[in-house]
Amino acid sequence: MRDGMEIVLLLEDLLTVTSSAINTLYFASYRTSIRGRRIGAKALLIVSGATFIEALYHGISIAMYGMEVSLTSISPGLSIMVRALIAIGSIVISLLVLRQRWTSKTRSL
């Protein structure tokens, strides 16, 4: 029998998998002629796809092995790869935000 924490985590992962799948499909099909928005959509595609994989992996791990098993002990390589994708996407989004702020400040001078 599952305890309350496992059920909450499984529901959380189900919601995350569902929403990140929607986001991934949206950003994969996003089309615009504006270069900055295309780059932003690709970064958000990476983040959404990595979030989908991580949540699916986490949910399956909990469903199969319970909470006592560390995700990194099941497959350290996969954990590192997924977290790297999340980090890369996040860094790209941050660079775009910083670039936008810097560009808007220099325009106002």
C-alpha positions as CSV (number, residue, x, y, z in Angstrom):
1,M,0.0,0.0,0.0
2,R,1.2,3.5,-0.9
3,D,1.6,6.1,1.8
4,G,0.3,9.6,1.4
5,M,3.6,11.1,0.3
6,E,4.1,8.6,-2.5
7,I,0.6,9.4,-3.8
8,V,1.2,13.1,-3.7
9,L,4.5,12.7,-5.5
10,L,2.9,10.5,-8.2
11,L,0.1,13.0,-8.7
12,E,2.6,15.8,-8.9
13,D,4.6,13.9,-11.5
14,L,1.4,13.1,-13.5
15,L,0.5,16.8,-13.5
16,T,4.1,17.8,-14.5
17,V,4.3,15.2,-17.2
18,T,0.9,16.3,-18.7
19,S,1.7,20.1,-18.6
20,S,5.3,19.7,-19.8
21,A,4.0,17.5,-22.7
22,I,1.7,20.3,-23.7
23,N,4.5,22.9,-23.4
24,T,6.9,20.7,-25.4
25,L,4.4,20.2,-28.2
26,Y,3.6,24.0,-28.3
27,F,7.3,25.1,-28.4
28,A,8.2,22.4,-30.9
29,S,5.5,23.8,-33.3
30,Y,6.1,27.5,-32.5
31,R,6.8,29.5,-35.7
32,T,7.8,33.1,-36.0
33,S,10.0,35.3,-38.2
34,I,11.5,37.0,-35.2
35,R,14.9,35.5,-34.4
36,G,14.9,36.2,-30.7
37,R,11.5,34.5,-30.2
38,R,12.7,31.4,-32.2
39,I,15.7,31.1,-29.9
40,G,13.5,31.5,-26.8
41,A,11.1,28.9,-28.1
42,K,14.0,26.5,-28.6
43,A,15.2,27.1,-25.1
44,L,11.8,26.6,-23.7
45,L,11.4,23.4,-25.8
46,I,14.6,22.0,-24.1
47,V,13.4,22.9,-20.6
48,S,9.9,21.5,-21.3
49,G,11.3,18.3,-22.8
50,A,13.8,17.8,-20.0
51,T,11.0,18.5,-17.4
52,F,8.8,15.9,-19.1
53,I,11.6,13.3,-19.0
54,E,12.6,14.0,-15.4
55,A,9.0,13.9,-14.1
56,L,8.2,10.7,-16.1
57,Y,11.5,9.1,-14.8
58,H,10.7,10.2,-11.2
59,G,7.1,9.0,-11.3
60,I,8.1,5.6,-12.7
61,S,10.9,5.2,-10.1
62,I,8.5,5.9,-7.3
63,A,5.8,3.7,-8.7
64,M,8.2,0.8,-9.2
65,Y,10.6,1.1,-6.3
66,G,9.0,3.4,-3.7
67,M,10.4,6.5,-2.0
68,E,13.3,4.7,-0.3
69,V,15.2,4.4,-3.6
70,S,17.3,7.3,-4.7
71,L,16.7,8.3,-8.3
72,T,20.4,8.7,-8.9
73,S,21.2,5.2,-7.6
74,I,18.9,3.7,-10.3
75,S,20.6,5.4,-13.3
76,P,23.1,8.1,-12.4
77,G,23.9,8.7,-16.1
78,L,20.3,9.4,-17.0
79,S,19.8,11.6,-14.0
80,I,22.9,13.7,-14.9
81,M,21.8,13.9,-18.5
82,V,18.3,15.1,-17.7
83,R,19.5,17.6,-15.1
84,A,22.1,18.9,-17.6
85,L,19.3,19.5,-20.2
86,I,17.3,21.4,-17.6
87,A,20.4,23.5,-16.7
88,I,21.2,24.3,-20.3
89,G,17.7,25.4,-21.1
90,S,17.6,27.5,-17.9
91,I,20.9,29.1,-18.7
92,V,19.8,30.0,-22.3
93,I,16.5,31.5,-20.9
94,S,18.6,33.6,-18.4
95,L,20.9,34.8,-21.2
96,L,17.9,35.9,-23.2
97,V,16.4,37.7,-20.3
98,L,19.7,39.4,-19.5
99,R,20.2,40.3,-23.2
100,Q,16.7,41.8,-23.4
101,R,17.3,43.9,-20.2
102,W,20.7,45.1,-21.5
103,T,19.3,45.9,-24.9
104,S,16.3,47.8,-23.6
105,K,18.6,49.9,-21.2
106,T,21.0,50.8,-24.1
107,R,18.0,51.8,-26.2
108,S,16.7,54.2,-23.5
109,L,20.0,56.0,-23.3
